[in-house]
């Protein structure tokens, strides 16, 4: 395994989309085309699937240096009201495009720190959304909570407007690691918010754990998982720390590369953590995720309905995902569009009744085929080209790249498709990269992605 880690530890995408953002064709994209594909997809799927809604709440009171998300650091809570007002104006701009009331199947509040916002303001946001939308019968609403500032009132008011799933960022319980990543967070705080959610009635409580953090050891990962066992969250994200210090504003220059575990040690952390989680009673779901068999994510994997998009893994698929707020990405299934990242520019565009996108990509037929293969691999660890519609011009070249992966025992290949082996699951990003025609045709000149291991 050590040799494989050394061989395959290269920069690579996490594949929440295909094409990945650096390979979007900005020349062929326009706001007019984006709106057209969105309206067409909405007409085709709103009555059957419904839509997904992602809302980005970017504010944090302090900077966590492991984080690569788009955020604004401030302790000034007067920013809440105008931002929510703009989110609701943006939602209205989208609703004005649609011929019917949106049926929201999935709604996720991400950040930043959603619980930076007061319970009253979060209630105003959600109630404002549903003045012009309805809930699908099997809807699932979720939010990210910070254990240090999530209150019982946050949990109660969000429960009352339909939320049943919450995930908490745990990362690691070792104080030295927490100091390095600027996230001091006692176990007691995580225990409190986990228990409060269950007492109120949440059906899925998740914890996020990260391996590969500065100063983190095998023992640290083991102890974090054993503490997690005391609380038994319904699902777990067990992420690899993405070291991308060249990205603006993420604070990752606060420690040295030498403070990080080596790629081999990082892989040991993952393998040991994965085995511990299985012993505790969790099943592996796609890449980096684990859940109890009672959770909707496990049931989705078993039924074949597991999906992956810009929100990560979800229990069901919708063709349309609308992203609201700074930096949010929307998906019409035929195109992607991303909002501006500056709060000031976002507010200016909204005030002028302009949907605040600044870049995007219109998917070609080839893009859609490759996207399906990558989604299959990320969600089901297999894909097929038996159906002629799933074949593409460079298939033989892709197969040639897959043969080496097969020789290393990472997948099985036949004339109709491939299946990732148990040994190959930690390398699924590398396997997806064999299908990534954009990456093959134009290798990046600068560092774009985190390491795959």
N, C-alpha and C positions, 0 to 999 in steps of 0.2 A: 504493500500500500504506500510506503514511503516513496518508492520510485515513481509511482503513479502521481502522487501529490506534486513531486518535483516536475514531472513532465507536463501536467495539465494545469498547474497553477499560473494562469495567464489572465490578463485583463479580459473581462467579458460581461455582457449585459445580464440583467436579472429577468428580462423578457416579461415585463408587465404589458408590453405591446410588441407588435411587429408591423412595420419597421420600427426599430428603436428610435427615440427622439433625435439623436445626432444624425440619423439618416433620412429624416423627413425631407421631402422635396418641396422646398419653400417656393420655388419658381412656378410650380403648377398649382399651388394652393391659392385660394381666394376666399374671403368671407362669404361671398355670394354662393360659391360652390358648397361651402360648409353648411350653410343654412339649407340649401336645396337637398343635400343628402340627409340632413337631420330630419327635415320635414317628411321626406319619403320613408325613412326608417320608422319614424313615429307613427305614420299612417299604417304601416305594415304590421306593427308590433304592439302598439299601446293597448289594444283590446285583448290581446292574447297573453303577452309576456308582462306588460307594464314597462316602466322605465326604472333606471337606477339614478340616484342623486348623490353626488359627493359634494360636501360643503367644507371648504378649507377655512379654518379659524387660526390665523397665523401667529397670534400673540403669545409670548412666553415672558415670565417675569425674570428668568435667568437663562443663560446659554448652557445647554448640555453639549459637551464637546464631541460626543459620539454621533451626533445627529446630523444628517445630511438634508433634512427637510427645509422647506422655505419658511422662514419665520421672521418676526420683528420682536426684538427684545425691548420690553417697557414695563414699568410698574404703574403707568398711568391708565387707570381703568375707564377714564372718560372716552377712550377710543372705542369702547364696545358699542355704544348706541349708534354712532354714525356708520360704523362698519356693517352692523346688522341692517340698518336702513338701506345701504347700498346692495347688500346681498338680496334683499327682497325686491329691490328695483331690478336687479339683474334677472331674477327669477321671472318677474313680470315680462321682461323683454323676450324671454324664451317662450313663456305661455302665449304671448301675442302671436308667435309663429305657428302655434299648434291649432289644429281645427277642433280639438276636443280637450276636455280636462285630462291632464296627465294622471295616470294610475301609477303611483309610486310603489314599487315592489321592494326596492332596497334603498336605504338612506344611511349614509355614514358621515359622521362629524369627525374630521381629522385635523391635524395641526402640524406645527404649533401645539398649543395646549387648549383644547376645547373647554376644559373646566377653569380656564382663566376667566371665562365669561360668567357672569352671575346667573343663578338659576332663573331669575326673572327674564333676563335677556335671552337665554336659550329657549325659554317657553315662548317668548315673543317671536323668535325666529321660526320655530316649528309651526306654531299656530298661523303665522303669516304665510308660510309655504302652503298650508292646507286650506287657505281661503280660496285658492285657485287650483287645487289638486285633490285627488281622493287616494285612499289607501287601497292597494290590491288586497285580495282576501288573504294571501299567504305572505304578507309583507314582513320584512325583517329590518329593524332599525338598530343601529349600533353607534357607539361613540368611544373615543379614546379618552381615558381618564388618567390624570396624574395623581398617584396615591397621596402626594403631599398636600394637594389642595382640593380633592374631590370630597364634597360634603354629603351628608345624608340627604340634605335638601336637593343637591344636584341630582342625586340618584332618584329621589322620589318624584320630582317634577318631570324628569325625562321619562320615567316609567309611565307617568300619567298621560303623556302625549304619545306613547306607543313604543318606547325603547325597551328591548328585552335582552340586548347583548351589550356588554361593556368589556373593553380590554384595557389592562393597566400595564404601563411600562415599568418593568422590574429591573431589567438589565443584569445586575449582579448584586449580591448582598455584602461583598467584602468592602470594608471601608476604604482601603487604599485604592481600590479600583474606582469606587464611587467618587473619591476626591479627584482622581485623574480625569474623570469624565464630567465632573461638576454636577453630580447628581446624588447628593446625600439623602438617603431614603431608608429609614429603619424598617425592618421586617414588620414591626407592629403597625405601621401605617398601611402596608399592603394587606395585612390580616384584617384590619378594621374595614377598609373599603370593600374587600372581598366578601366579608360576612354581611355588611350592610346591604350589598347588592342582592345577596341570596335571601336575606330577611324580607326585603321589599318585594321580591318575586322575579328577579331576572333569571332567565332560563339558561343563559350562557355567559360565563365569566371567563375571560381570557387573560393570560399573563404573557408578556414579551420578555424573553431572555436573550442575551447576546453573548456569543463566544468570540474570542480573539481580541478582547479589549486590552488596553494598556495595563501592564503589570498583572494581568489575569493568569492564574495557574490552573492546572487540572483540578487541584483541590478546591479552588474557588468555584469552578463550574459544578463540581460534585456537591458542594455544600449548598449552593443556590438551588439545585434541583431537589436535594433532600428537604430543604426548607419549603420549597414549592409543594412537595408531597404532603406537607401538613395541611395545606389549603385545598389541594386537588382542584385547580381550575378546570373548567370544562374543555378548554383548548389552550394550546401553547404555541407561540411562535418562537422558534429556537434559531435565531438569526446569526449569520456571520457578520461580524463588524466590517463595514465597508470603509476602508481607509482611503479617503479622497481629499487630502489636505490642499490640493490645488483648486478646489472649488471655493468660491468666495463665501465668507461669512460662516463657515461651519466650526471654527475654533479648533480644528484638528492639528494646528501647528503648536499647540500648547504642550505637546510631548514629542519625544523623538521616535523615529522608526524603530530604534533599538529597544524601546520600552514595550514594543508589541511582541506577542508570542511569534515564534518562527512559523512559517507555513506548515511544517510537519507537526509542531506542537498544537497549532490551531486545529489541524485535522484530527489530532488525538482528542482534543477537547470535544469536537463534534461527535466522533465515534463513541467516546465514553458517555457523553451526554445522551446520545440517541439510545444507547443500550440501557442506561439508567431509566430513561423515560418509558421504555418498553416494559422494563421490570415493574415500574410503578403502575402500569396499566394503560399507557397511551399508545395509540396507533399512529403510524406515520402517514401524513396526508401530503401528497405532492412534495414540493421542495420546502424545507425549513418549518413545516407545520406538523403538529401532533394534536390529537384530540381523544377524548373518551368516546366510547362507542355510542353513547347517548346523545352526542352533540350533532347538530345539523351538518357540520362539515364532514364528519365521518359518514353520515347517511348519504350525503351527496356524492362522496367518492364511491361508495358501494353501488349507488344507482347509476353512476356514470354522468351525473349532472354537475359535477364540480367544475367551476369556471375560474379563470384568472383574468384580471384586468388591472387598471391603474389603482384600484383599491386593494389589490392583492388577491388572495383566494376568496371566492364567494360560493355560497351553497347553490346558486342557480345563476342562469345567464339571462341578461336582457340585451337586446340589440342596441338600445339607446342608453347611454350614461351621460348625464349632464353634470358638468363640474362648475360649481359656483365659488367665487372668491379668487383672491390673488393666486396665481400660479396653477390653478386647477386645470385639469385636462378633461375634455369631453370626448366622447366616442360615439359616432353614429353607425358603427360597424363598417361603413364605407369610407369614413374619414375621421381624422383626429384634429382637435383644435385646442390650443393652450392659451390661457389667460395671461395678461401682462403680470409681471412680478412686483412692480412698484405699487405701493398702496396709494400714492398720490396720483399716479397715472390711472390706476383702476377707478378711483373716485371721480376723476375728471371725465373719463369715458362714460361712466354710468350716469353722471349728471347731464351728459349730452345725449342720453338714450342710445348709446352705442354698445353692442355686445363686446366686452373688452378682450377679445382674442388678439394675439399678435403673431402667431405662427401656427402651422398645421400641416397636414399631409392628406392628400386624396389617394386612397388605396387603389392600386392597379389589380387586375385579375390575378396576376402572379403573386402580388403581395397577399391577397386573400388566401391563396392556396398555401403559401408558406406559413401564414399566420395560423391556419388550421392545424398544420403539422406540429408547429411549436406549442400550440395550446394543448394538443393531444399528449405530447411528451410531458409538458409541465403538470398536467392534471391527471393523466392516466398511465404515464410512463410507457406509452406505446403509440405508434401511428402506422397507418396503412396507405399504400398507393394502389391497392387492388382495383379500386374504382378509377377509371380513366380520368375522371375529372380532378383527381388528386395528384396527377402527374404533372411535371413541369419540365421545361427544356433542359435544365442543368441537372436532372435527377441522377444521371450516370456519374457526374462529377461529385455530387453529394454522397452517393453510394461509396465512391472511392475513399472519401474522407471517413465514412462510417466503418470501413473495413479495418482500419487501424484501431479504432475504438473497440471493435469486435475482438481483434487479436488480444487486446488487453483485458478481455472479459467483462467489458462494461455494457455490452448489449448483444442481442441475438438478431441476426438479419436473415431474411429469406426473400424470395422473389416478390413478395407482396408488401413487405413492411419491416419494421423493427420493433423490438421490445427491450426496454432497459432492464438489465439484471439487478439483483439486490446489490451487488458489488458496484454497479454503475450509478445508483441513485444519487450519491453525493456529487457525481460529475454530470448531472443532467444539464447544467448550463453549457458545459463543453459540447454535449451531444446536440443541443439545440443550435449551437454555433455552426455545426456542420451544415445545417439547413439555411443559415443566414446569408442569403445571396448578396444583400447589401454590403455586408462585412467582407465577403469574398472579393467583390468587385472593386471595393475601395477601402483598403486597410487604413485606419486612422493615422495621421501624421503626429498627433499629440495624444496624450493619455486621456481617454474618455471614460473608462469603466473601472470599477473596482476589480480586485483579483477574484477569480472564481473559487478559490479555496479559502 
